[in-house]
Amino acid sequence: SGAVDGNVIRVLCRLRAIGADSTSPAVTEALWSLANILVDPERPGDFNQALMELGAQVCTPKGPLCSQCPLQSHCHSYRKVHIKQEENSKRLLGKLDRMPSTQPDIEDCMNSGTCTLCPREPWDNELGVQNFPRKPVKKPPRVERTLTCVVVQSGDRGENEYLLTQRPNKGLLAGMWEFPSLLLEGDNSEMKQKGALCAEVSRMLGVQFKKSLLLYVGEVVHIFSHIHQTYVVHSVCLKDCGADRQTQIENTQWLTRPALQEAAVSTGVKKILKLYDSMASQEEQTKDGKRRKTSGVKNDNKQQTSKKTKFSAVNHGSRQLSLSSFFKTVKEET
């Protein structure tokens, strides 16, 4: 039987001028059928290897060496290129009939309007035989927004521990660990979003706490191959809500920072943690600034008090004499 890989797909698509999406079921079925027809039944291995080498060395994705190709005389794509070139030359010289011929070309498909193998896009003269095969049109990534909460508590040794939950074993990021998250569906207000996230975290911890304890951290954008994901990040410290350290559902665990860095987490989780650390450091700097400002005000008050004390002492020590005491001193001298 024949063999079909990326190189063979390119050779066969150009050989038969198959311009539809090369990954579509119809094209895939046609290519396998064509490969089985062309394969040499006596030496199938050599034939398949030769066809693969032809695609790798001659019929390459870019810059194909058509002049060296042994299949040039059978290649529909090569013939189509020459037909288009002749039409363009006649058009430039004004020799092309103004009224196009109603007689279809022998290379054209009779069912081009409905054929599942014909190209849907117009011919590009600059590409030549590289018009085949056509790459599938990439779909724009799906836009998603996910609420995420960084839940922190103090461990037995005084270091912070983070609550993580494990994703399902199938699907995107299967089996990996992440912060408690909730996919946003529909346009909800900020209060409703925080309420839903608060309910999800409360379900994991088995304790109810007010959504006002959720602190907004920021947003993290992470782009997958097919998803444009935005994480709306909040945080909560368990000492602020008096919650128990024990989780109430399976596939959840508390991890210290070193353990979290070694765990199976995605790049998105690492970005979220980096954003949380940035916010925490800013809060520490703000607190330190307030402490320094308060201590500075106290020191200024002490200095002003000491200055007043010294000034009053100097004034009492060099008290100004009254005019009557001056005359009394003069009389005693006389």
Backbone as numpy.savetxt, mean C-alpha at the origin, in Angstrom:
# Nx Ny Nz CAx CAy CAz Cx Cy Cz
2.12 -34.80 -26.17 1.28 -33.60 -26.17 2.15 -32.36 -26.17
1.55 -31.25 -26.53 2.27 -30.00 -26.57 2.45 -29.40 -25.18
3.31 -28.39 -25.12 3.55 -27.67 -23.87 3.38 -26.18 -24.13
2.80 -25.50 -23.15 2.53 -24.07 -23.30 3.07 -23.33 -22.10
4.06 -22.45 -22.34 4.54 -21.55 -21.30 4.51 -20.13 -21.85
5.12 -19.19 -21.15 5.06 -17.79 -21.59 5.65 -17.58 -22.96
6.78 -18.24 -23.25 7.41 -18.09 -24.56 6.55 -18.70 -25.67
5.99 -19.86 -25.39 5.14 -20.53 -26.39 3.88 -19.71 -26.65
3.31 -19.14 -25.60 2.12 -18.29 -25.77 2.42 -17.16 -26.74
3.58 -16.52 -26.56 3.94 -15.39 -27.42 4.14 -15.84 -28.87
4.82 -16.98 -29.08 5.07 -17.47 -30.43 3.76 -17.82 -31.13
2.91 -18.55 -30.45 1.67 -19.00 -31.08 0.70 -17.84 -31.33
0.65 -16.89 -30.41 -0.23 -15.73 -30.61 0.20 -14.92 -31.82
1.50 -14.76 -32.01 1.99 -14.02 -33.18 1.85 -14.85 -34.44
2.06 -16.14 -34.31 1.96 -17.03 -35.47 0.56 -17.02 -36.05
-0.47 -17.01 -35.17 -1.86 -17.06 -35.62 -2.58 -15.72 -35.46
-1.82 -14.66 -35.10 -2.40 -13.31 -34.94 -3.57 -13.32 -33.96
-3.35 -13.95 -32.83 -4.36 -13.99 -31.77 -4.16 -12.76 -30.89
-5.09 -11.82 -30.95 -4.91 -10.54 -30.28 -5.73 -10.34 -29.03
-6.55 -11.33 -28.67 -7.35 -11.19 -27.45 -6.47 -11.39 -26.22
-7.06 -11.17 -25.06 -6.35 -11.34 -23.80 -5.77 -12.75 -23.72
-4.44 -12.84 -23.61 -3.79 -14.15 -23.65 -4.07 -14.98 -22.40
-4.63 -14.36 -21.36 -4.95 -15.12 -20.14 -6.42 -15.54 -20.09
-7.20 -15.17 -21.08 -8.62 -15.52 -21.07 -8.79 -17.02 -21.33
-9.88 -17.60 -20.84 -10.10 -19.05 -21.05 -10.15 -19.44 -22.52
-10.77 -18.59 -23.35 -10.90 -18.93 -24.77 -9.53 -19.00 -25.45
-8.67 -18.03 -25.16 -7.33 -18.02 -25.76 -6.50 -19.17 -25.21
-6.58 -19.42 -23.92 -5.82 -20.51 -23.32 -6.20 -21.85 -23.96
-7.49 -22.07 -24.13 -7.94 -23.32 -24.76 -7.46 -23.42 -26.19
-7.51 -22.31 -26.93 -7.08 -22.32 -28.32 -5.58 -22.58 -28.43
-4.78 -22.02 -27.53 -3.34 -22.22 -27.58 -2.95 -23.66 -27.28
-3.60 -24.25 -26.29 -3.30 -25.65 -25.98 -3.70 -26.57 -27.13
-4.84 -26.28 -27.74 -5.29 -27.07 -28.88 -4.31 -26.95 -30.04
-3.84 -25.71 -30.29 -2.88 -25.48 -31.38 -1.54 -26.16 -31.08
-1.10 -26.12 -29.83 0.17 -26.76 -29.46 0.09 -28.26 -29.63
-1.05 -28.85 -29.31 -1.21 -30.31 -29.47 -1.26 -30.70 -30.93
-1.77 -29.79 -31.79 -1.82 -30.10 -33.23 -0.43 -30.02 -33.85
0.36 -29.02 -33.45 1.65 -28.79 -34.07 2.75 -29.71 -33.56
2.63 -30.25 -32.36 3.70 -31.03 -31.76 4.03 -32.26 -32.61
5.32 -32.55 -32.69 5.79 -33.73 -33.41 5.53 -34.96 -32.54
4.69 -35.87 -32.98 4.36 -37.03 -32.13 5.55 -37.95 -31.88
6.56 -37.93 -32.76 7.71 -38.80 -32.59 8.74 -38.19 -31.63
8.84 -36.85 -31.63 9.83 -36.19 -30.76 9.16 -34.99 -30.07
8.16 -35.24 -29.24 7.42 -34.13 -28.62 8.30 -33.29 -27.69
9.22 -33.94 -26.98 10.07 -33.19 -26.06 10.96 -32.19 -26.77
11.59 -32.65 -27.86 12.47 -31.77 -28.64 11.68 -30.63 -29.28
10.49 -30.96 -29.78 9.67 -29.93 -30.42 9.27 -28.85 -29.41
8.79 -29.27 -28.25 8.37 -28.30 -27.24 9.54 -27.44 -26.77
10.71 -28.06 -26.58 11.89 -27.32 -26.17 12.31 -26.33 -27.25
12.23 -26.73 -28.50 12.59 -25.84 -29.61 11.65 -24.64 -29.68
10.36 -24.86 -29.46 9.39 -23.77 -29.50 9.62 -22.78 -28.35
9.99 -23.33 -27.20 10.30 -22.45 -26.06 11.55 -21.62 -26.33
12.58 -22.26 -26.91 13.81 -21.55 -27.23 13.58 -20.50 -28.31
12.69 -20.77 -29.23 12.35 -19.80 -30.27 11.76 -18.53 -29.65
10.89 -18.73 -28.68 10.30 -17.58 -28.00 11.29 -16.83 -27.13
12.26 -17.55 -26.56 13.23 -16.91 -25.67 14.33 -16.19 -26.43
14.73 -16.73 -27.61 15.88 -16.18 -28.33 15.51 -15.33 -29.54
14.43 -15.62 -30.22 14.10 -14.93 -31.47 12.81 -14.13 -31.33
11.73 -14.78 -30.98 10.41 -14.11 -30.88 10.26 -13.54 -29.47
11.11 -12.58 -29.16 11.18 -12.02 -27.81 10.07 -11.00 -27.57
9.80 -10.67 -26.31 8.74 -9.69 -26.03 8.99 -8.33 -26.69
10.26 -7.87 -26.61 10.62 -6.60 -27.24 11.78 -6.82 -28.19
11.71 -6.17 -29.35 12.77 -6.32 -30.35 12.87 -7.70 -30.94
11.77 -8.29 -31.39 11.84 -9.64 -31.98 12.67 -9.63 -33.26
13.40 -10.73 -33.50 14.27 -10.86 -34.68 13.51 -11.59 -35.78
12.57 -10.88 -36.39 11.71 -11.51 -37.40 12.51 -11.98 -38.61
13.59 -11.27 -38.96 14.38 -11.66 -40.14 15.09 -12.99 -39.94
15.28 -13.41 -38.68 15.95 -14.67 -38.39 14.98 -15.80 -38.01
13.70 -15.49 -38.02 12.72 -16.46 -37.55 12.42 -17.50 -38.63
12.52 -18.79 -38.32 12.21 -19.84 -39.31 10.73 -19.94 -39.63
9.88 -19.32 -38.83 8.44 -19.37 -39.06 7.91 -18.11 -39.74
8.80 -17.29 -40.28 8.38 -16.00 -40.83 7.35 -16.16 -41.94
7.55 -17.12 -42.81 6.62 -17.28 -43.94 5.26 -17.77 -43.51
5.13 -18.31 -42.29 3.85 -18.79 -41.78 3.22 -17.83 -40.76
3.92 -16.76 -40.45 3.49 -15.88 -39.36 2.45 -14.88 -39.85
1.25 -14.96 -39.31 0.18 -14.05 -39.68 0.46 -12.63 -39.19
1.11 -12.51 -38.04 1.42 -11.17 -37.52 2.41 -10.46 -38.42
3.42 -11.19 -38.90 4.43 -10.59 -39.79 3.78 -10.14 -41.09
2.86 -10.94 -41.61 2.17 -10.57 -42.84 1.28 -9.36 -42.60
0.63 -9.31 -41.47 -0.25 -8.18 -41.15 0.54 -6.89 -41.05
1.75 -6.95 -40.52 2.59 -5.76 -40.43 2.90 -5.22 -41.82
3.25 -6.12 -42.77 3.57 -5.68 -44.12 2.35 -5.11 -44.82
1.19 -5.68 -44.59 -0.04 -5.15 -45.19 -0.31 -3.74 -44.69
-0.16 -3.52 -43.39 -0.38 -2.19 -42.82 0.65 -1.19 -43.35
1.89 -1.63 -43.53 2.92 -0.74 -44.07 2.61 -0.34 -45.50
2.15 -1.28 -46.31 1.79 -0.96 -47.69 0.61 0.01 -47.74
-0.36 -0.18 -46.88 -1.50 0.73 -46.84 -1.07 2.14 -46.45
-0.18 2.25 -45.47 0.29 3.57 -45.04 1.10 4.25 -46.14
1.90 3.46 -46.88 2.69 4.03 -47.97 1.80 4.56 -49.08
0.78 3.80 -49.44 -0.15 4.24 -50.46 -0.93 5.46 -50.00
-1.24 5.49 -48.73 -1.98 6.64 -48.22 -1.14 7.90 -48.28
0.13 7.78 -48.00 1.01 8.93 -48.06 1.21 9.41 -49.50
1.24 8.46 -50.43 1.43 8.82 -51.84 0.12 9.17 -52.55
-0.97 9.04 -51.85 -2.27 9.36 -52.43 -2.77 8.34 -53.40
-2.21 7.13 -53.33 -2.60 6.09 -54.29 -3.67 5.16 -53.72
-3.98 5.34 -52.45 -4.97 4.46 -51.85 -6.37 4.92 -52.22
-7.20 3.97 -52.62 -8.56 4.31 -53.01 -9.28 4.96 -51.84
-10.03 5.99 -52.15 -10.77 6.68 -51.11 -11.86 5.80 -50.52
-12.44 4.99 -51.37 -13.48 4.08 -50.90 -12.82 2.76 -50.52
-12.88 2.37 -49.26 -12.26 1.11 -48.86 -12.95 -0.08 -49.51
-12.18 -1.10 -49.75 -12.71 -2.31 -50.37 -13.61 -3.06 -49.39
-14.71 -3.54 -49.92 -15.62 -4.32 -49.09 -15.20 -5.77 -48.99
-14.22 -6.15 -49.82 -13.74 -7.53 -49.81 -12.79 -7.73 -48.64
-13.08 -8.64 -47.70 -12.20 -8.83 -46.55 -10.87 -9.43 -46.94
-9.84 -9.07 -46.20 -8.52 -9.62 -46.43 -8.51 -11.09 -46.02
-7.67 -11.87 -46.70 -7.63 -13.30 -46.42 -7.16 -13.59 -44.99
-6.38 -12.63 -44.43 -5.89 -12.82 -43.08 -6.88 -12.37 -42.01
-7.91 -11.62 -42.42 -8.87 -11.11 -41.45 -9.84 -12.19 -41.03
-10.25 -12.10 -39.77 -11.21 -13.06 -39.24 -12.60 -12.71 -39.75
-13.38 -13.73 -40.13 -14.72 -13.50 -40.66 -15.69 -13.11 -39.55
-15.33 -13.42 -38.32 -16.21 -13.10 -37.18 -15.49 -12.15 -36.20
-14.82 -11.14 -36.76 -14.00 -10.25 -35.92 -14.82 -9.51 -34.88
-16.10 -9.32 -35.16 -16.93 -8.59 -34.19 -17.24 -9.40 -32.96
-17.35 -10.71 -33.14 -17.72 -11.57 -32.01 -16.66 -12.60 -31.67
-15.57 -12.63 -32.40 -14.53 -13.63 -32.19 -13.84 -13.40 -30.85
-13.66 -14.49 -30.11 -13.03 -14.39 -28.79 -11.51 -14.38 -28.88
-10.95 -14.50 -30.10 -9.50 -14.50 -30.27 -8.98 -13.23 -30.92
-9.87 -12.42 -31.49 -9.44 -11.20 -32.19 -9.19 -10.07 -31.19
-8.28 -9.15 -31.55 -7.98 -8.03 -30.64 -9.16 -7.09 -30.52
-9.33 -6.53 -29.32 -10.37 -5.54 -29.07 -9.85 -4.11 -29.25
-8.54 -3.96 -29.17 -7.95 -2.64 -29.27 -7.48 -2.38 -30.69
-7.41 -1.10 -31.12 -6.98 -0.78 -32.48 -5.51 -1.12 -32.71
-5.17 -1.31 -33.97 -3.80 -1.66 -34.35 -2.86 -0.49 -34.09
-1.69 -0.78 -33.52 -0.67 0.23 -33.26 0.48 -0.01 -34.21
0.68 0.93 -35.17 1.71 0.75 -36.19 3.12 0.69 -35.60
3.35 1.39 -34.50 4.68 1.43 -33.91 5.07 0.10 -33.27
4.09 -0.68 -32.86 4.38 -1.95 -32.19 4.69 -3.07 -33.17
4.09 -3.05 -34.34 4.33 -4.12 -35.31 3.82 -5.44 -34.79
4.68 -6.48 -34.87 4.25 -7.80 -34.40 4.04 -7.82 -32.89
4.53 -6.80 -32.21 4.35 -6.74 -30.76 2.92 -6.38 -30.38
2.06 -6.14 -31.37 0.63 -6.03 -31.10 0.06 -7.35 -30.57
0.82 -8.43 -30.79 0.41 -9.75 -30.33 1.50 -10.31 -29.41
1.17 -10.96 -28.31 -0.20 -11.00 -27.76 -0.51 -9.73 -26.98
-1.76 -9.45 -26.83 -2.19 -8.29 -26.06 -2.21 -8.64 -24.58
-1.64 -7.76 -23.78 -1.67 -7.96 -22.34 -3.03 -7.57 -21.79
-3.50 -8.26 -20.78 -4.80 -7.91 -20.21 -4.76 -6.53 -19.57
-5.86 -5.83 -19.68 -5.97 -4.51 -19.08 -6.05 -4.66 -17.56
-5.14 -3.98 -16.88 -5.13 -4.07 -15.42 -6.30 -3.30 -14.82
-6.97 -3.94 -13.91 -8.06 -3.28 -13.23 -7.51 -2.34 -12.16
-8.16 -1.20 -11.98 -7.69 -0.30 -10.91 -7.84 -0.96 -9.56
-6.92 -0.69 -8.64 -7.00 -1.34 -7.32 -8.27 -0.94 -6.57
-8.81 -1.89 -5.85 -10.00 -1.64 -5.04 -9.63 -0.77 -3.83
-10.44 0.24 -3.58 -10.17 1.17 -2.48 -10.89 0.69 -1.22
-10.13 0.53 -0.16 -10.70 0.10 1.12 -10.18 0.97 2.26
-11.01 1.12 3.27 -10.63 1.80 4.51 -10.91 0.86 5.68
-9.93 0.72 6.55 -10.03 -0.22 7.66 -9.72 0.49 8.97
-10.62 0.31 9.94 -10.39 0.85 11.28 -9.45 -0.09 12.03
-8.44 0.46 12.66 -7.46 -0.34 13.38 -7.20 0.28 14.74
-7.06 -0.57 15.76 -6.83 -0.08 17.12 -5.57 -0.73 17.70
-4.64 0.10 18.14 -3.45 -0.37 18.84 -3.78 -0.43 20.33
-4.00 -1.64 20.84 -4.36 -1.84 22.25 -3.09 -2.14 23.03
-2.82 -1.32 24.04 -1.56 -1.42 24.80 -1.87 -1.64 26.27
-1.04 -2.46 26.93 -1.13 -2.65 28.37 0.28 -2.83 28.93
0.43 -2.68 30.25 1.71 -2.90 30.91 1.82 -4.36 31.30
2.92 -5.00 30.90 3.13 -6.40 31.21 3.64 -6.62 32.63
3.94 -7.87 32.94 4.41 -8.21 34.28 5.76 -7.56 34.59
6.57 -7.36 33.58 7.89 -6.76 33.77 7.89 -5.25 33.53
6.72 -4.68 33.36 6.62 -3.24 33.19 6.74 -2.75 31.76
7.02 -3.65 30.80 7.13 -3.23 29.41 5.77 -3.34 28.73
5.59 -2.55 27.69 4.31 -2.53 26.99 4.07 -3.83 26.23
2.82 -4.26 26.24 2.39 -5.41 25.45 1.26 -4.97 24.53
1.21 -5.59 23.34 0.27 -5.19 22.31 -0.65 -6.36 21.97
-1.93 -6.04 21.80 -2.92 -7.07 21.47 -2.94 -7.30 19.96
-2.76 -8.55 19.55 -2.80 -8.92 18.14 -3.77 -10.07 17.94
-4.37 -10.10 16.77 -5.30 -11.15 16.40 -4.86 -11.76 15.08
-5.14 -13.03 14.90 -4.69 -13.76 13.71 -5.75 -13.75 12.63
-5.33 -13.50 11.39 -6.24 -13.50 10.26 -6.62 -14.93 9.87
-7.70 -15.09 9.09 -8.10 -16.44 8.65 -6.99 -17.12 7.84
-7.08 -18.43 7.74 -6.05 -19.21 7.05 -6.15 -19.11 5.53
-7.21 -18.50 5.03 -7.37 -18.32 3.59 -7.60 -16.85 3.28
-7.22 -16.46 2.06 -7.45 -15.08 1.64 -6.21 -14.21 1.80
-6.43 -12.91 1.77 -5.35 -11.94 1.85 -4.63 -12.03 3.19
-3.28 -12.07 3.15 -2.45 -12.13 4.36 -2.88 -13.28 5.27
-3.11 -14.43 4.68 -3.63 -15.59 5.41 -2.71 -15.98 6.56
-3.31 -16.15 7.75 -2.59 -16.63 8.91 -1.67 -15.63 9.59
-1.60 -14.40 9.09 -0.71 -13.42 9.68 -1.40 -12.69 10.83
-0.58 -12.05 11.67 -1.09 -11.36 12.85 -1.23 -9.86 12.57
-2.25 -9.27 13.19 -2.52 -7.85 12.97 -3.17 -7.27 14.21
-3.22 -5.94 14.28 -3.95 -5.28 15.34 -5.45 -5.46 15.11
-6.26 -5.40 16.16 -7.72 -5.50 15.97 -8.20 -4.52 14.91
-8.89 -5.02 13.91 -9.28 -4.20 12.76 -10.72 -4.47 12.37
-11.27 -3.51 11.65 -12.67 -3.61 11.20 -12.78 -2.90 9.86
-13.20 -3.65 8.83 -13.33 -3.08 7.49 -14.53 -2.14 7.45
-14.29 -0.93 6.94 -15.37 0.05 6.84 -16.22 -0.23 5.61
-17.51 -0.28 5.79 -18.44 -0.48 4.69 -19.49 0.63 4.73
-19.57 1.39 3.65 -20.51 2.50 3.62 -19.91 3.76 4.23
-20.63 4.84 4.08 -20.20 6.13 4.62 -20.79 6.32 6.01
-19.99 6.05 7.03 -20.44 6.24 8.41 -19.74 7.45 9.01
-20.40 8.06 9.97 -19.80 9.20 10.66 -18.64 8.73 11.53
-17.83 9.69 11.97 -16.67 9.35 12.78 -17.08 8.71 14.10
-18.17 9.20 14.69 -18.62 8.64 15.96 -19.09 7.20 15.79
-19.79 6.91 14.69 -20.24 5.55 14.44 -19.05 4.62 14.20
-18.03 5.12 13.50 -16.84 4.32 13.25 -16.15 3.96 14.56
-15.97 4.96 15.42 -15.32 4.71 16.70 -16.15 3.77 17.57
-17.47 3.91 17.47 -18.34 3.02 18.23 -18.21 1.58 17.78
-18.14 1.36 16.46 -18.00 0.01 15.93 -16.65 -0.59 16.31
-15.59 0.22 16.24 -14.27 -0.27 16.62 -14.20 -0.57 18.11
-14.83 0.28 18.91 -14.86 0.08 20.36 -15.59 -1.22 20.69
-16.68 -1.49 19.99 -17.43 -2.72 20.23 -16.61 -3.96 19.86
-15.82 -3.87 18.78 -15.00 -5.00 18.36 -13.90 -5.29 19.38
-13.24 -4.25 19.86 -12.18 -4.45 20.86 -12.79 -4.95 22.17
-13.96 -4.42 22.55 -14.63 -4.87 23.77 -14.99 -6.34 23.70
-15.37 -6.79 22.50 -15.71 -8.20 22.32 -14.49 -9.09 22.54
-13.32 -8.62 22.08 -12.09 -9.39 22.27 -11.67 -9.45 23.73
-11.85 -8.33 24.43 -11.38 -8.24 25.81 -12.42 -8.68 26.82
-13.68 -8.74 26.41 -14.75 -9.12 27.33 -15.05 -8.05 28.35
-14.82 -6.80 28.00 -15.10 -5.68 28.90 -15.57 -4.49 28.07
-16.47 -3.73 28.61 -17.00 -2.57 27.93 -16.25 -1.32 28.37
-15.88 -0.50 27.42 -15.28 0.78 27.76 -15.78 1.84 26.79
-15.70 3.08 27.20 -16.26 4.17 26.42 -15.41 4.45 25.18
-16.10 4.80 24.11 -15.37 5.09 22.88 -14.57 6.39 22.98
-14.87 7.20 24.00 -14.09 8.43 24.20 -12.65 8.12 24.59
-12.38 6.88 25.05 -11.02 6.49 25.42 -10.17 6.18 24.19
-10.81 5.99 23.03 -10.05 5.75 21.81 -9.41 7.05 21.35
-8.11 7.03 21.18 -7.37 8.21 20.74 -7.03 8.06 19.26
-7.34 9.09 18.50 -7.03 9.05 17.06 -5.53 9.24 16.87
-4.91 8.34 16.12 -3.47 8.39 15.89 -3.15 8.98 14.52
-3.86 8.54 13.50 -3.62 9.02 12.14 -4.02 7.98 11.13
-3.56 8.13 9.90 -3.89 7.21 8.82 -2.61 6.69 8.17
-2.66 5.43 7.78 -1.56 4.76 7.11 -2.06 4.20 5.79
-1.37 4.51 4.70 -1.74 4.01 3.37 -0.79 2.88 3.00
-1.37 1.76 2.62 -0.59 0.60 2.18 -1.24 0.05 0.91
-0.46 -0.11 -0.14 -0.99 -0.52 -1.44 -0.58 -1.95 -1.74
-1.58 -2.81 -1.89 -1.36 -4.16 -2.37 -1.45 -4.15 -3.90
-1.27 -5.31 -4.52 -1.34 -5.37 -5.98 -2.72 -5.02 -6.51
-3.77 -5.29 -5.72 -5.13 -5.08 -6.19 -5.98 -4.30 -5.19
-5.38 -3.82 -4.11 -6.14 -3.10 -3.08 -5.35 -1.86 -2.65
-6.04 -0.74 -2.63 -5.48 0.51 -2.09 -6.05 0.66 -0.68
-5.27 0.24 0.31 -5.75 0.14 1.68 -5.33 1.35 2.51
-6.30 1.91 3.24 -6.02 3.00 4.18 -6.45 2.55 5.56
-5.49 2.52 6.48 -5.77 2.16 7.87 -6.02 3.43 8.68
-7.20 3.52 9.27 -7.54 4.62 10.17 -7.20 4.15 11.58
-6.12 4.67 12.14 -5.53 4.10 13.34 -5.98 4.87 14.59
-6.42 4.10 15.59 -6.72 4.62 16.93 -5.89 3.82 17.93
-5.85 4.28 19.15 -5.13 3.56 20.20 -5.90 3.67 21.51
-5.66 2.70 22.40 -6.27 2.72 23.73 -5.31 2.02 24.69
-5.17 2.58 25.88 -4.34 1.99 26.92 -5.26 1.36 27.96
-5.05 0.10 28.29 -5.98 -0.61 29.16 -6.02 -0.06 30.58
-4.94 0.58 31.02 -4.97 1.13 32.38 -5.95 2.30 32.48
-6.31 2.88 31.32 -7.27 3.99 31.32 -8.70 3.51 31.43
-8.94 2.22 31.11 -10.32 1.72 31.15 -10.49 0.57 32.14
-9.43 0.20 32.84 -9.54 -0.83 33.87 -9.89 -2.19 33.33
-9.42 -2.54 32.14 -9.77 -3.82 31.53 -8.86 -4.93 32.04
-9.35 -6.17 31.96 -8.58 -7.34 32.37 -7.58 -7.68 31.27
-6.48 -8.29 31.65 -5.46 -8.63 30.68 -5.85 -9.83 29.82
-6.76 -10.64 30.25 -7.12 -11.86 29.54 -8.05 -11.55 28.36
-7.75 -12.15 27.19 -8.62 -12.01 26.04 -9.70 -13.07 26.10
-10.82 -12.78 25.41 -11.98 -13.65 25.51 -12.23 -14.49 24.27
-11.43 -14.36 23.23 -11.64 -15.13 22.01 -10.33 -15.79 21.60
-10.44 -16.81 20.72 -9.26 -17.52 20.25 -8.52 -16.68 19.22
-7.32 -17.16 18.91 -6.47 -16.52 17.91 -6.14 -15.07 18.25
-6.00 -14.79 19.53 -5.52 -13.48 19.98 -4.41 -13.70 20.99
-3.48 -12.77 21.06 -2.39 -12.89 22.01 -1.78 -11.52 22.29
-1.14 -11.44 23.48 -0.41 -10.23 23.85 1.06 -10.44 23.52
1.66 -9.49 22.83 3.06 -9.61 22.45 3.84 -8.38 22.90
5.03 -8.62 23.42 5.92 -7.51 23.74 6.50 -6.97 22.43
7.19 -5.83 22.52 7.75 -5.25 21.30 8.75 -6.19 20.60
9.69 -6.80 21.32 10.60 -7.73 20.62 9.86 -8.91 19.98
8.87 -9.45 20.70 8.11 -10.58 20.15 7.29 -10.16 18.94
6.76 -8.95 18.97 5.97 -8.45 17.84 6.84 -8.31 16.60
8.07 -7.82 16.78 8.96 -7.65 15.65 9.39 -8.97 15.03
9.34 -10.05 15.82 9.70 -11.37 15.30 8.49 -12.14 14.78
7.28 -11.66 15.06 6.07 -12.38 14.68 5.78 -12.22 13.18
4.87 -13.06 12.69 4.47 -13.00 11.28 3.45 -11.88 11.09
3.95 -10.68 10.86 3.09 -9.51 10.66 3.40 -8.91 9.30
2.44 -8.20 8.75 2.59 -7.61 7.43 3.32 -6.28 7.51
3.67 -5.75 6.35 4.30 -4.43 6.29 3.35 -3.35 6.77
2.05 -3.54 6.52 1.05 -2.58 7.00 1.05 -2.45 8.51
1.18 -3.58 9.21 1.23 -3.56 10.68 2.47 -2.81 11.16
3.59 -3.02 10.48 4.82 -2.32 10.85 4.68 -0.81 10.65
3.98 -0.42 9.59 3.74 1.01 9.35 2.86 1.60 10.45
1.84 0.84 10.85 0.94 1.30 11.90 1.71 1.49 13.21
2.56 0.52 13.53 3.34 0.60 14.77 4.30 1.79 14.73
4.87 2.06 13.58 5.77 3.21 13.44 5.02 4.51 13.65
3.80 4.61 13.13 2.98 5.80 13.33 2.63 5.97 14.79
2.30 4.86 15.47 1.96 4.92 16.89 3.17 5.38 17.70
4.35 4.87 17.39 5.57 5.28 18.10 5.83 6.77 17.91
5.58 7.26 16.71 5.78 8.68 16.44 4.85 9.54 17.29
3.59 9.13 17.41 2.64 9.87 18.25 3.04 9.82 19.71
3.47 8.63 20.18 3.86 8.48 21.58 5.07 9.35 21.92
6.04 9.42 20.99 7.21 10.25 21.25 6.86 11.73 21.28
5.92 12.15 20.44 5.47 13.54 20.46 4.78 13.88 21.77
3.99 12.95 22.28 3.33 13.18 23.57 4.36 13.30 24.70
5.41 12.48 24.66 6.45 12.55 25.68 7.18 13.89 25.62
7.45 14.35 24.40 8.12 15.65 24.25 7.24 16.78 24.76
5.94 16.68 24.52 5.02 17.70 25.01 4.98 17.72 26.53
4.94 16.53 27.14 4.93 16.46 28.60 6.22 17.01 29.19
7.36 16.67 28.58 8.64 17.18 29.08 8.70 18.69 28.98
8.17 19.24 27.87 8.16 20.69 27.71 7.34 21.38 28.77
6.17 20.79 29.11 5.32 21.37 30.14 6.01 21.32 31.51
6.70 20.19 31.79 7.40 20.08 33.07 8.51 21.12 33.19
9.27 21.30 32.12 10.34 22.28 32.15 9.79 23.70 32.31
8.70 23.96 31.65 8.09 25.29 31.74 7.60 25.55 33.15
6.99 24.53 33.79 6.49 24.69 35.15 7.62 24.90 36.14
8.71 24.11 36.01 9.85 24.27 36.90 10.53 25.60 36.69
10.54 26.10 35.44 11.12 27.41 35.16 10.35 28.53 35.82
9.02 28.43 35.82 8.19 29.45 36.46 8.43 29.47 37.95
8.58 28.28 38.58 8.84 28.22 40.02 10.18 28.84 40.35
11.21 28.57 39.55 12.53 29.15 39.80 12.51 30.66 39.66
11.76 31.18 38.68 11.64 32.62 38.50 10.99 33.26 39.71
9.96 32.61 40.25 9.28 33.15 41.43 10.23 33.20 42.62
11.06 32.14 42.79 12.01 32.13 43.89 13.03 33.24 43.75
13.51 33.46 42.50 14.50 34.50 42.27 13.91 35.87 42.55
12.66 36.09 42.09 12.02 37.38 42.34 11.82 37.61 43.83
11.47 36.56 44.59 11.27 36.69 46.04 12.58 37.05 46.74
13.67 36.38 46.34 14.96 36.66 46.96 15.43 38.07 46.64
15.16 38.55 45.42 15.54 39.90 45.05 14.80 40.93 45.90
13.50 40.68 46.14 12.71 41.60 46.96 13.24 41.63 48.39
13.63 40.46 48.90 14.16 40.39 50.27 15.45 41.19 50.39
16.37 40.99 49.43 17.63 41.73 49.46 17.40 43.23 49.33
16.48 43.63 48.49 16.22 45.04 48.26 15.68 45.71 49.52
14.78 45.00 50.22 14.22 45.56 51.45 15.27 45.66 52.54
16.19 44.67 52.57 17.24 44.70 53.57 18.18 45.87 53.35
18.49 46.13 52.09 19.36 47.26 51.77 18.70 48.56 52.15
17.42 48.69 51.89 16.70 49.93 52.19 16.63 50.17 53.69
16.42 49.11 54.48 16.37 49.27 55.93 17.74 49.62 56.49
18.82 49.09 55.91 20.17 49.33 56.41 20.63 50.76 56.16
20.22 51.36 55.07 20.62 52.73 54.73 19.40 53.63 54.75
18.72 53.69 55.94 17.49 54.48 56.08 17.82 55.98 55.98
17.04 56.74 55.23 17.26 58.19 55.06 16.86 58.96 56.33
17.74 59.87 56.80 17.47 60.67 58.00 16.45 61.75 57.73
15.65 62.06 58.74 14.68 63.14 58.58 15.36 64.49 58.71
14.71 65.55 58.30 15.28 66.91 58.33 15.51 67.40 59.75
14.61 67.03 60.70 14.74 67.47 62.10 15.95 66.85 62.76
16.22 65.56 62.48 17.39 64.91 63.06 18.67 65.53 62.53
18.66 66.05 61.32 19.84 66.70 60.74 20.18 67.96 61.51
19.15 68.78 61.82 19.39 70.04 62.56 19.84 69.76 63.98
19.32 68.65 64.56 19.75 68.31 65.92 21.24 67.98 65.92
21.72 67.30 64.97 23.13 66.96 64.88 23.99 68.18 64.72
23.51 69.20 63.96 24.27 70.43 63.75 24.38 71.20 65.06
23.25 71.27 65.85 23.26 72.00 67.12 24.24 71.38 68.09
24.28 70.07 68.16 25.19 69.40 69.09 26.65 69.71 68.74
26.97 69.88 67.50 28.32 70.16 67.06 28.71 71.59 67.45
27.74 72.51 67.33 28.04 73.90 67.67 28.13 74.08 69.17
